[in-house]
Amino acid sequence: MSITNQREFFGIPPDVAYLNCAYMSPQMKSVGRVGKEWLSRKSRPWEITPDDFFTEAEESRRLFAELVDGEAEGVSIVSSVSYGISVAAANVEVGRGDSIVVLDEQFPSNYYVWRELAKENGAKLTIVPRPKDHDWTRAVLENMNEYTSVVAVPNCHWTDGSLLDLERIGERAREVGAAFVVDGIQSLGAHPFDVEKIQPDFLVASAYKWMLGPYGAGFMHVSERFRDGKPLEHNWVNRENSEDFTSLTEYTDGFQPGARRYDMGERGNFLLLPMANEAMRRILEWGVGNISESIGELTDLIEAEAARRGMEVVPKDRRARHMVGLRIGGSAPDDLASRLAEENVFVSVRSGSVRVSPHIYNDEGDIERLFDVLDRVVPGTHSA
Ligand SMILES: Cc1ncc(COP(=O)(O)O)c(C=O)c1O
């Protein structure tokens, strides 16, 4: 079901065409209100009880699990994608001669840690080249074999939204015995994800993009087979019985159950998690499938307008519905993003692709404005 424009939930001024959710989502008014309430609670610490160290975190687990069709027991609270990916890297087994599979131009937070791990273990980092026909799924599958010990990929490429079929890649990962790690930050909240079907070992996303939450809070779903691994840090809260503040120095080898052992210290209970939770509740009310479909109507229009001007676009059947990359070619000025920004039109330029990432606060008028400016600043792109 397509959702009507929801700009009223956000504080975007009428003269701003913000088409850059893949960079950072604008804050919803209700999320800002929740943030202010929690910020002011710190002025009254006598009202903050030991229970408060746990309740919002448990609510986050429940909501994130619902968002990805997973289990609350499998959810850890992290600060960032790099934190979650580092937990994964600390727990997978990589031997000499093994291969770790990543994509060409993959985001650094899901790249460097694998390069380091490969170096430390005498393994090979297999970088899947960008396929000309945008079929990343085939390209990844062709690069997996019995030596693959980890496949660490996104749901869609951050530069242009080109999509991977994670169900098929996950199936192959299980066949070859590889750990399956997914960076979901550029899709969760705007693209349906089904943990039961895809079965990632680690699925990480932080909240500040498509999950419409604050910066500095993230979530990770961990498969059952990795729920007894090593946390990155040894804090007090992820240990068994941490609810009892009177016995924290009765040190224990035990952890909190499920994936809680991987929770970061000071996990944002008093500001970031309540804000992230408010945003997840709103997304679940709209429905991720509906959000995806509604944004898809806008990206289809962008694809059509771009094609009329001879720009290369990742076609609909190869991309996510919520993001589209336009390859304008040599005629684009180097400062294209700032020229657009001067006219209050906001997109990103990533690896030669103009990445347009609208949301349900955008409408056709915003897209008209984008192409109006492109027609003026990029020579030779006027529509045919
Ligand atoms: C694909 C992808 N992964 C991760 C991130 C952010 O990483 P981190 O949370 O480690 O800062 C971004 C930010 O643009 C991204 O596009």
The ligand as a Gaussian input file, in Angstrom:
#p B3LYP/6-31G(d) Opt

LIG

0 1
 C       26.908000       1.215000       3.841000
 C       27.266000       2.005000       5.065000
 N       27.683000       1.352000       6.147000
 C       28.003000       2.018000       7.277000
 C       27.890000       3.390000       7.354000
 C       28.209000       4.077000       8.641000
 O       29.129000       3.368000       9.394000
 P       29.381000       3.608000      10.920000
 O       28.088000       3.363000      11.619000
 O       30.441000       2.647000      11.275000
 O       29.823000       5.040000      11.070000
 C       27.465000       4.108000       6.224000
 C       27.405000       5.579000       6.250000
 O       27.216000       6.237000       5.249000
 C       27.135000       3.388000       5.060000
 O       26.681000       4.008000       3.958000

